[in-house]
Amino acid sequence: MAELLKLAVAERKQTGKGPNRRLRATGMVPGVFYNQEGVNIPVKVERTPLQKAWAAAGSTQVIDLEIDREGKTEIIKALIWRLKYDPVKPLPIHVDFFGIDVNKALKVSVPFVLQGASVGVKMGGVLEQYRDMCEISAKPLDIPTEIVINIEDLDIGGRIHVQDLDLPKGVEALHEDNYAIISCIEPGAIPDEEEGPAAEAEAAEGDTEAGAEG
């Protein structure tokens, strides 16, 4: 196992708006650590290391969370589950950590990243992307930071669906329908804005009805 990013936090004894406001004034961010057994511990963390950890790990990569409680440090595998920012200043004001079992799969959403230049675009086509994120199931240490889609062979009129994805080992895309992620349409064509499970279900229903009438 590769060495994980470490982030030190300390148990927070005082809670509420007043103590949290004073805490932020000192460069600290209040937060809560949760685990899968329902335990929650109020914590505090230095703002700058937290921002660096968030930039590196986001909400999908496992970190070693070092929790200092009454002078004793416990290291727990965790995710930075949520980071809330001030609505005016670009500063974090609250963070939630989630303790995980590295042997149990989690459901998370990771972004799609397009790779390459589409042959259809080179011929004048226009890319239409219908989904930005992919919901997956994977053990925490297998969760990728992104799902890369190579679009080099995507021609005009072509589509890439979720079942076309080349996923890393141990990663499963969660979906009920084989939804389209991206397509290359002809210049001037009307984009299919409602592309996705609902639109594809309607199209399939229409095909069924047409077949029945025929």
C-alpha positions in Angstrom: 0.0 0.0 0.0 1.4 3.4 -1.0 1.9 5.9 1.8 -1.2 8.0 2.4 -1.4 11.7 2.9 -1.6 12.6 6.6 -3.7 15.3 8.2 -3.6 16.1 11.9 -6.8 17.1 13.8 -7.6 17.6 17.4 -10.7 16.9 19.4 -12.8 20.1 19.9 -14.3 20.5 23.3 -16.4 23.6 22.7 -19.1 23.7 20.1 -21.6 26.3 18.9 -21.5 29.5 16.8 -19.5 31.6 19.3 -16.6 29.1 19.9 -16.5 28.2 16.2 -16.3 31.9 15.2 -13.4 32.4 17.6 -11.7 29.2 16.3 -11.8 30.4 12.7 -10.3 33.7 13.8 -7.2 31.8 14.8 -6.8 30.0 11.5 -8.5 26.8 12.6 -11.5 25.1 10.9 -14.2 23.3 13.0 -15.4 20.0 11.8 -16.8 16.6 12.8 -15.4 13.1 12.4 -18.0 10.4 11.6 -17.6 6.7 11.2 -19.8 3.8 9.9 -20.8 2.9 13.4 -22.5 6.2 14.0 -19.7 7.7 16.2 -19.1 11.4 15.8 -16.3 13.5 17.3 -16.1 17.3 17.1 -12.7 18.2 15.8 -10.6 21.2 14.7 -7.9 21.4 12.0 -5.5 24.0 10.8 -6.8 25.8 7.7 -3.8 25.7 5.5 -3.0 21.9 5.9 -6.7 21.2 5.4 -6.8 23.2 2.1 -3.7 21.4 0.9 -5.1 18.0 1.8 -8.4 18.9 0.0 -6.5 19.9 -3.1 -4.6 16.7 -3.2 -7.2 14.2 -2.1 -10.6 15.8 -2.7 -13.6 13.8 -1.4 -12.6 10.4 -2.9 -9.0 9.7 -1.9 -8.2 8.0 1.5 -6.1 9.9 4.0 -4.5 9.0 7.3 -6.4 11.2 9.8 -4.4 11.7 13.0 -6.9 12.5 15.7 -5.5 13.9 19.0 -7.8 13.1 21.9 -6.6 14.1 25.4 -3.0 13.7 24.5 -3.3 10.4 22.7 -3.2 10.2 18.9 -5.2 7.7 16.9 -4.6 7.2 13.1 -7.8 6.4 11.2 -8.3 5.8 7.5 -10.8 8.5 6.4 -12.2 10.6 3.6 -12.6 14.4 3.6 -16.3 13.9 3.0 -17.5 17.5 2.8 -15.8 20.9 2.9 -18.0 24.0 3.3 -16.7 27.4 2.2 -17.6 30.9 3.3 -20.1 32.4 0.8 -18.0 35.6 0.5 -14.4 34.7 1.2 -12.7 31.7 -0.4 -12.0 30.1 3.0 -13.2 26.8 4.4 -15.5 27.2 7.5 -16.5 23.6 8.2 -15.3 20.1 7.4 -16.7 16.6 7.7 -14.5 13.6 7.9 -15.7 10.0 7.3 -13.9 7.1 8.8 -13.9 4.1 6.5 -13.1 0.4 6.3 -10.6 -0.1 3.5 -12.1 -3.6 2.8 -15.7 -2.4 2.3 -16.8 -0.9 -0.9 -18.2 2.7 -1.0 -20.5 4.5 -3.4 -19.0 7.8 -4.6 -19.1 10.0 -7.6 -16.0 10.8 -9.6 -15.6 13.2 -12.6 -15.3 12.2 -16.2 -12.2 13.6 -18.0 -12.0 13.6 -21.8 -8.8 12.5 -23.4 -7.7 13.1 -27.0 -9.1 14.9 -30.0 -12.3 13.5 -31.5 -12.1 12.6 -35.2 -15.6 13.9 -35.6 -14.7 17.3 -34.2 -11.8 17.5 -36.7 -14.4 17.0 -39.4 -16.5 19.8 -38.1 -18.7 18.0 -35.6 -19.6 19.3 -32.1 -19.2 17.5 -28.8 -22.2 17.2 -26.5 -21.5 16.0 -23.0 -24.5 14.8 -21.0 -22.8 13.7 -17.8 -19.9 15.2 -15.8 -19.8 12.6 -13.0 -19.9 8.8 -12.7 -21.3 7.1 -9.6 -19.2 4.1 -8.9 -18.7 1.4 -6.3 -15.2 0.5 -5.2 -13.1 -0.3 -2.1 -11.7 3.0 -0.8 -8.1 2.5 -1.9 -9.3 1.6 -5.4 -11.3 4.7 -5.9 -9.9 6.7 -8.9 -9.6 10.5 -8.8 -11.3 10.6 -12.3 -12.7 8.4 -15.0 -10.8 9.0 -18.2 -12.7 8.7 -21.5 -10.6 8.5 -24.8 -12.6 10.3 -27.5 -10.2 10.0 -30.3 -12.3 7.5 -32.3 -15.6 9.4 -31.7 -17.0 10.2 -35.1 -19.9 12.4 -36.1 -23.1 10.6 -35.0 -21.2 8.5 -32.5 -21.9 8.1 -28.8 -20.0 6.8 -25.8 -22.2 5.1 -23.2 -21.5 4.1 -19.6 -21.0 0.4 -20.6 -18.3 1.5 -23.0 -16.1 2.7 -20.2 -12.7 1.0 -19.5 -12.8 1.1 -15.7 -9.9 0.4 -13.4 -9.8 -3.0 -11.7 -12.1 -3.2 -8.7 -14.3 -0.3 -9.9 -17.9 -0.7 -11.0 -20.1 1.9 -12.6 -23.5 2.1 -10.9 -26.4 2.6 -13.4 -29.8 1.2 -14.2 -29.7 2.3 -17.9 -26.8 2.3 -20.3 -26.9 6.1 -20.5 -24.9 8.1 -23.0 -22.1 10.3 -21.6 -20.9 12.1 -24.7 -21.7 12.3 -28.4 -20.5 14.1 -31.5 -23.3 15.8 -33.5 -23.4 17.4 -36.9 -22.8 21.2 -37.1 -26.1 22.9 -36.7 -27.9 19.9 -35.3 -30.2 20.5 -32.3 -28.5 19.2 -29.1 -30.3 16.4 -27.3 -30.6 18.3 -24.0 -32.5 15.6 -22.3 -30.1 12.8 -23.1 -29.8 10.3 -20.3 -31.8 7.5 -18.6 -35.2 9.2 -19.0 -34.7 10.2 -22.6 -33.3 6.8 -23.6 -36.2 5.1 -21.8 -38.7 7.2 -23.8 -36.8 6.4 -27.0 -37.0 2.7 -26.2 -40.7 2.9 -25.4 -41.3 4.6 -28.7 -39.4 1.9 -30.6 -41.5 -0.8 -28.9 -44.8 1.0 -29.8 -43.7 1.4 -33.4 -42.9 -2.2 -33.6 -46.2 -3.2 -32.1 -48.1 -1.0 -34.6 -46.1 -2.5 -37.5 
